[in-house]
Amino acid sequence: MATLELINLSKRYGKNVWGAKNVNLKVNNGEFIVFLGPSGCGKTTTLRMIAGLEEVTEGKVIIDGKDVTYLEPRKREVSMVFQSYAVWPHMTVYDNIAFPLRLRKMPMDEIDKIVKEVAEMVKIEELLKRFPSQLSGGQRQRVALARALAVKPKIFLMDEPLSNLDAKLRVKMRTELKAIHHRTGATTIFVTHDQSEAMSMADRIVVMRNGKIEQVGTPDDVYFYSANVFVAGFIGTPPTNFFKMNIVRNNGEIHLKNNYIDIKVPEKIKHVIEKYNKDEIIVGIRPENLLITDDEKSAIFREKILVVEPQGSHQVIAVELGDQIVKIVAPAFPKYSADQIIKVTLDHERMMLFDVDTESRLEGI
Ligand SMILES: Nc1ncnc2c1ncn2[C@@H]1O[C@H](COP(=O)(O)OP(=O)(O)OP(=O)(O)O)[C@@H](O)[C@H]1O
């Protein structure tokens, strides 16, 4: 177990492509950190620099207080698990796990103890005599995890380790990985582009875009207090609805308005708008914070339902405001149907406000 620190870590490919740019991060001992972002945002590049598989252009990698930026990979005491969980097909599960330990010339009885210990941790004790061809995808991935765990790394690095599994198994393995992490307490960096995977596993999420960190925070931080439009749009399904609105001040009241929506700003958050000295603003409202109501007065818009997507536990309702599709997550009952007219209000406390130019979240809400 160890701490990790990245200081201005940057990687330039060729002349002008930055795979990662000025990445700064402090990871605590035993933390489960997830790098999250769209394809090409620099997650893998950053992970590979931590592992020592990618040369660093600028900056530092510090593991347990020691500068390892130029140390070769095997001396860093990190273990990496890849998307294509390369288990050796000609070796039994036992030998797959034992192999790296044998390379280290560890005594046989000690190897035996560790293999059994990690096999139990990832629940493959019954499979030790089998060959990988006799295993399911999920079991093979567990072998790869066990092998990575066996060497007792200081830091566990995982690059989309679940993405080759089918959807159901992925969800199951998430829970298992989290439980394994709980048992081992190993400092872990996990890369994914799947936001629900990130939300369900991370102690803290590092949201990346174009090689840079956009926000670092707990799943609740990035969801409820998204730092900017990008993060608010990337995290959450269905995604956040964004509206560019005019700020209309009238007789002490403030309204946020566009052609379709009129939101009266509650007293409690007026000061946020007062401080913001522009005429336009971006409002972000998550689909579950748009509420269907009978109360004409509190409605921010009234519209015909375009489609209803039943999800069992809830229903996703889409309406069209101009050329924008707006999504509302409503409870499973009462049932709604297409063409029905609904009145919609919002949970003002959960409304997100962003600067129209910088797209950063306004302070104070
Ligand atoms: N060997 C390379 N040569 C040139 N450019 C590269 C190289 N490897 C990565 N890049 C570029 O660096 C950027 C970051 O790539 P990286 O693989 O880290 O992204 P990622 O977030 O892991 O994406 P994905 O989810 O698709 O794996 C991308 O623009 C990519 O095209």
PDBQT file of the ligand as one rigid body, heavy atoms in Angstrom, charges set to zero:
ROOT
HETATM    1  N1  LIG A 401       1.574   6.651 -29.305  1.00  0.00    +0.000 N 
HETATM    2  C1  LIG A 401       0.877   7.766 -29.552  1.00  0.00    +0.000 A 
HETATM    3  N2  LIG A 401       1.226   8.625 -30.534  1.00  0.00    +0.000 NA
HETATM    4  C2  LIG A 401       0.540   9.756 -30.764  1.00  0.00    +0.000 A 
HETATM    5  N3  LIG A 401      -0.554  10.120 -30.073  1.00  0.00    +0.000 NA
HETATM    6  C3  LIG A 401      -0.977   9.305 -29.087  1.00  0.00    +0.000 A 
HETATM    7  C4  LIG A 401      -0.291   8.085 -28.785  1.00  0.00    +0.000 A 
HETATM    8  N4  LIG A 401      -0.944   7.482 -27.748  1.00  0.00    +0.000 NA
HETATM    9  C5  LIG A 401      -1.980   8.295 -27.440  1.00  0.00    +0.000 A 
HETATM   10  N5  LIG A 401      -2.004   9.375 -28.221  1.00  0.00    +0.000 N 
HETATM   11  C6  LIG A 401      -2.960  10.509 -28.173  1.00  0.00    +0.000 C 
HETATM   12  O1  LIG A 401      -2.981  11.002 -26.848  1.00  0.00    +0.000 OA
HETATM   13  C7  LIG A 401      -4.316  11.311 -26.433  1.00  0.00    +0.000 C 
HETATM   14  C8  LIG A 401      -4.676  10.558 -25.165  1.00  0.00    +0.000 C 
HETATM   15  O2  LIG A 401      -4.733   9.160 -25.450  1.00  0.00    +0.000 OA
HETATM   16  P1  LIG A 401      -5.100   8.074 -24.336  1.00  0.00    +0.000 P 
HETATM   17  O3  LIG A 401      -4.904   6.726 -24.927  1.00  0.00    +0.000 OA
HETATM   18  O4  LIG A 401      -4.385   8.376 -23.084  1.00  0.00    +0.000 OA
HETATM   19  O5  LIG A 401      -6.653   8.346 -24.118  1.00  0.00    +0.000 OA
HETATM   20  P2  LIG A 401      -7.719   7.541 -23.275  1.00  0.00    +0.000 P 
HETATM   21  O6  LIG A 401      -8.426   8.557 -22.461  1.00  0.00    +0.000 OA
HETATM   22  O7  LIG A 401      -7.090   6.434 -22.536  1.00  0.00    +0.000 OA
HETATM   23  O8  LIG A 401      -8.678   7.005 -24.406  1.00  0.00    +0.000 OA
HETATM   24  P3  LIG A 401      -9.445   5.577 -24.561  1.00  0.00    +0.000 P 
HETATM   25  O9  LIG A 401     -10.582   5.599 -23.590  1.00  0.00    +0.000 OA
HETATM   26  O10 LIG A 401      -9.899   5.635 -25.992  1.00  0.00    +0.000 OA
HETATM   27  O11 LIG A 401      -8.441   4.510 -24.302  1.00  0.00    +0.000 OA
HETATM   28  C9  LIG A 401      -5.213  10.979 -27.638  1.00  0.00    +0.000 C 
HETATM   29  O12 LIG A 401      -5.412  12.176 -28.337  1.00  0.00    +0.000 OA
HETATM   30  C10 LIG A 401      -4.373  10.031 -28.451  1.00  0.00    +0.000 C 
HETATM   31  O13 LIG A 401      -4.683  10.100 -29.821  1.00  0.00    +0.000 OA
ENDROOT
TORSDOF 0
